[in-house]
């Protein structure tokens, strides 16, 4: 990948309680304005790797996660909180990721308030971000149960972006959505990246999704990286039987590749999403 990495992780390993090896010696890097895809079947270690990068899990001794020159693995919690404003996550299940007792606008605003913003500033920013991702202002006062899955996932994107992060971890961020809504959300993420230069770590079991968004790809199996390369290399000439088997199991490869930046990107963000 081109440019100095905004994030570099080296020799990440983790054993779960009981001794099971979840991840073994995984290294990766991500540059600004690019997307790194991690693919693999359930249990391959891809989400555990993402959680170590977010410091939700701490890697075994010898593992390193450096974000914009700062080593995260040894960072105190107070300092880590400041970093989290710049390192956000879009989770898998939009329904489960919002507090059912808070309106979606309050949830989006809260992600900025925990980083010190006043209530009025956070609400103004939340309204702006929801508008940018195509959610009407009136929807900010609705509860999560009153929105569709696609609308709620747009709210999750607004919540992640409200802090103006430089890297967003998308952990199976569209797997709960149907195919038509998936394509709309993926296009939204691509247009945001084209305008802002944000970097994504995109974790998915769905190779068609990763083909759509990724510049560089890691293929994981049993906690290890078994193949890596550009998206074009992986899809045109996979070197490992495991990667070929994943490709053979993903016949639905009809999504277009990452959209080219366009002067109409802001309009595309607001395409109707049911």
TIKOLGU-408370 format. One line per 2 residues: for each residue x, y, z of C-alpha. Coordinates in pm, 1 decimal. Example, Ala and Ser with C-alpha at 12.3 -4.5 7.8 and 13.67 -1.06 7.14 Angstrom:
% residues 2
1230.0 -450.0 780.0  1367.0 -106.0 714.0
% end
This chain:
% residues 274
0.0 0.0 0.0  117.9 351.6 -77.9
205.9 615.5 180.8  324.3 590.7 540.1
95.4 357.1 736.5  -139.6 522.6 983.8
-155.5 188.0 1160.9  96.1 -92.6 1180.1
36.0 -412.4 1376.5  309.8 -671.7 1415.7
321.0 -1025.2 1555.2  -28.4 -1022.6 1705.4
-107.5 -1342.9 1892.1  -375.9 -1434.9 2145.2
-482.5 -1743.4 2336.5  -830.6 -1769.1 2479.6
-882.6 -1891.3 2837.2  -836.5 -2264.8 2825.8
-537.4 -2244.2 2596.1  -698.1 -2230.0 2251.5
-484.6 -2030.7 2005.9  -716.9 -1769.9 1852.8
-461.5 -1565.4 1655.6  -101.0 -1646.8 1575.6
164.3 -1400.0 1455.2  -51.5 -1167.8 1243.2
105.5 -852.0 1099.7  -61.0 -583.7 887.3
-50.4 -215.6 796.9  -304.0 39.3 673.5
-236.1 373.3 503.6  -459.9 679.4 502.5
-729.6 670.1 235.8  -704.7 294.6 181.7
-902.7 -11.0 286.2  -750.1 -330.7 419.4
-984.7 -627.6 398.9  -952.8 -930.4 626.7
-1146.4 -1234.5 509.2  -1193.5 -1583.7 641.8
-1452.2 -1825.8 767.7  -1606.9 -1806.4 1113.8
-1338.6 -1886.9 1369.9  -1050.7 -1778.0 1146.3
-940.0 -1509.4 1394.6  -1029.2 -1203.6 1187.1
-1258.8 -1036.4 1443.6  -1018.3 -1118.7 1726.9
-744.1 -945.4 1527.7  -967.2 -639.1 1488.6
-1038.9 -633.6 1862.9  -666.3 -637.0 1939.2
-615.8 -342.0 1706.3  -894.0 -156.7 1890.1
-732.7 -256.8 2223.3  -1052.7 -430.9 2325.7
-827.4 -734.1 2365.4  -460.5 -716.1 2455.0
-222.6 -922.3 2241.5  29.1 -1160.8 2390.0
377.2 -1038.1 2477.0  570.0 -935.3 2167.1
264.2 -807.7 1982.5  262.6 -444.6 1875.2
-6.7 -204.2 1751.7  122.5 139.1 1649.2
-134.7 403.5 1553.8  8.2 727.4 1410.9
337.1 662.5 1589.5  180.5 571.2 1926.2
218.0 220.1 2067.5  -130.1 118.4 2184.5
-54.8 -207.7 2361.5  112.5 -34.4 2658.3
-95.7 285.7 2657.5  -272.2 378.5 2986.0
-651.4 391.4 2974.7  -663.4 772.7 3004.1
-437.3 813.7 2702.4  -618.9 537.4 2518.3
-945.7 730.1 2556.2  -794.0 1021.4 2361.7
-682.4 784.5 2087.4  -1030.2 628.4 2060.4
-1165.3 955.4 1920.9  -942.7 893.5 1618.2
-998.9 517.7 1600.7  -1364.1 417.6 1572.0
-1568.8 105.8 1494.6  -1882.7 18.5 1298.5
-2013.8 -304.6 1455.4  -2184.0 -599.2 1291.1
-2538.8 -571.4 1419.7  -2690.3 -221.1 1407.1
-2991.5 -325.8 1615.5  -2772.5 -453.2 1898.9
-2524.0 -165.8 1888.6  -2768.5 110.0 1991.2
-2917.1 165.2 2336.5  -3289.3 89.7 2288.9
-3377.9 352.7 2551.6  -3199.2 635.1 2368.9
-3301.7 802.8 2045.7  -3057.3 746.5 1761.9
-2967.7 1115.2 1765.0  -2880.4 1096.9 2134.3
-2666.1 787.8 2071.5  -2476.9 954.7 1789.5
-2426.1 1271.6 1996.8  -2315.2 1069.2 2300.4
-2012.6 938.5 2110.4  -1888.1 1297.4 2089.9
-1994.5 1397.3 2442.0  -1775.6 1125.7 2597.8
-1481.3 1303.0 2436.8  -1563.2 1633.3 2604.1
-1806.3 1809.8 2370.5  -2093.4 2007.8 2521.1
-2449.9 1887.4 2473.9  -2532.4 2159.9 2220.8
-2217.4 2106.6 2017.1  -2267.8 1728.5 2017.4
-2632.5 1758.2 1908.1  -2550.4 2005.5 1630.0
-2272.7 1778.1 1507.4  -2497.6 1470.9 1530.0
-2767.3 1639.2 1320.3  -2505.4 1734.2 1063.2
-2359.6 1381.5 1045.2  -2701.4 1216.9 1019.9
-2787.7 1451.3 733.7  -2461.3 1366.0 557.2
-2542.5 995.3 564.3  -2896.8 1051.7 439.0
-3097.7 1030.2 761.9  -3370.8 1301.7 781.6
-3352.7 1537.6 1079.3  -3681.9 1406.8 1224.2
-3535.8 1056.8 1251.5  -3287.1 1176.8 1514.8
-3574.0 1169.4 1765.5  -3673.6 812.8 1684.9
-3573.2 505.5 1878.9  -3370.8 225.0 1716.3
-3676.0 -2.6 1688.1  -3843.4 259.2 1466.6
-3575.6 243.2 1195.6  -3499.3 -21.4 935.3
-3172.3 -212.6 942.5  -3026.6 -4.4 660.8
-3127.8 324.3 822.4  -2985.4 212.6 1156.0
-2657.4 113.4 995.1  -2633.1 462.0 844.5
-2680.1 595.1 1197.1  -2395.5 366.7 1311.5
-2175.2 515.7 1039.7  -2269.4 868.7 1153.7
-2188.2 770.0 1513.3  -1843.9 644.8 1411.4
-1768.6 949.4 1195.5  -1886.5 1215.2 1440.6
-1544.9 1219.4 1612.1  -1366.6 1271.5 1275.4
-1157.4 953.7 1305.1  -864.7 865.8 1083.6
-930.2 490.6 1094.3  -1259.5 301.3 1122.8
-1278.8 -72.3 1190.0  -1578.6 -221.6 1009.0
-1636.5 -558.3 1176.3  -1885.9 -748.6 958.4
-2053.1 -408.4 919.8  -2293.6 -511.9 642.7
-2340.8 -882.7 708.2  -2681.3 -829.4 873.0
-2819.0 -638.8 571.7  -2976.5 -770.4 255.3
-2780.1 -746.1 -69.2  -2940.9 -431.5 -208.4
-2891.8 -241.8 117.5  -2536.5 -379.2 147.5
-2445.3 -220.1 -184.3  -2584.9 117.2 -76.6
-2397.0 114.1 254.6  -2072.4 7.4 86.2
-2105.3 287.0 -168.1  -2167.9 530.2 116.4
-1847.7 419.5 292.5  -1650.3 449.3 -31.0
-1775.2 801.9 -99.7  -1693.5 906.7 256.8
-1341.9 773.1 208.4  -1303.0 953.2 -124.6
-1396.2 1284.1 35.4  -1222.4 1254.5 371.8
-920.7 1026.9 318.8  -1029.0 802.3 605.0
-879.5 452.0 631.1  -1084.6 136.8 687.3
-1007.8 -205.2 828.6  -1288.6 -411.8 679.2
-1351.5 -751.3 837.1  -1587.4 -988.4 658.2
-1652.3 -1351.3 577.0  -1807.7 -1238.6 245.7
-1552.4 -1216.1 -33.9  -1795.4 -1035.4 -263.2
-1815.0 -754.8 -6.0  -1438.3 -735.9 39.5
-1385.9 -736.9 -336.9  -1609.6 -431.4 -352.5
-1421.6 -220.7 -96.7  -1065.7 -340.7 -40.1
-734.2 -222.1 -181.6  -530.8 -486.6 -0.2
-650.5 -819.9 142.4  -542.1 -1062.2 413.5
-688.0 -1412.8 405.3  -699.5 -1580.7 747.6
-746.5 -1944.5 841.4  -715.3 -2097.5 1189.2
-578.5 -1772.9 1333.1  -304.3 -1725.8 1074.4
-260.9 -1520.5 757.9  -239.2 -1774.2 476.2
-237.1 -1528.8 184.6  -215.3 -1156.3 125.6
-191.2 -917.2 -166.9  -381.3 -653.8 -357.7
-748.5 -721.3 -415.5  -678.7 -767.5 -786.3
-407.1 -1025.7 -715.2  -618.1 -1222.7 -471.0
-919.7 -1239.3 -700.1  -740.4 -1298.7 -1029.6
-471.2 -1542.2 -916.7  -512.9 -1681.7 -563.6
-211.1 -1888.6 -464.3  -361.9 -2092.5 -180.8
-622.3 -2369.9 -206.8  -807.5 -2220.9 91.1
-844.9 -1885.3 -85.8  -964.8 -2058.4 -401.7
-1222.8 -2248.9 -198.0  -1352.4 -1921.4 -50.9
-1380.2 -1773.4 -398.9  -1561.6 -2080.7 -528.5
-1808.4 -2050.1 -240.8  -1885.3 -1685.2 -324.7
-2071.9 -1690.1 -657.4  -2248.2 -1359.3 -589.5
-1973.4 -1128.6 -712.0  -2196.7 -878.5 -888.4
-2107.4 -567.1 -687.6  -1900.6 -309.7 -869.6
-1550.5 -233.6 -747.9  -1488.5 65.6 -524.4
-1644.8 375.4 -685.8  -1421.9 637.8 -841.2
-1438.0 968.7 -650.3  -1686.7 1202.5 -810.3
-1815.3 1553.7 -771.7  -2154.3 1397.5 -701.9
-2032.9 1202.2 -399.7  -2228.0 1407.6 -146.7
-2548.5 1345.1 -339.6  -2473.4 972.7 -354.3
-2446.7 963.8 26.3  -2809.6 1065.3 48.6
-2951.5 804.3 -185.0  -3272.8 658.5 -35.9
-3201.7 367.7 195.8  -3488.5 153.5 322.0
% end
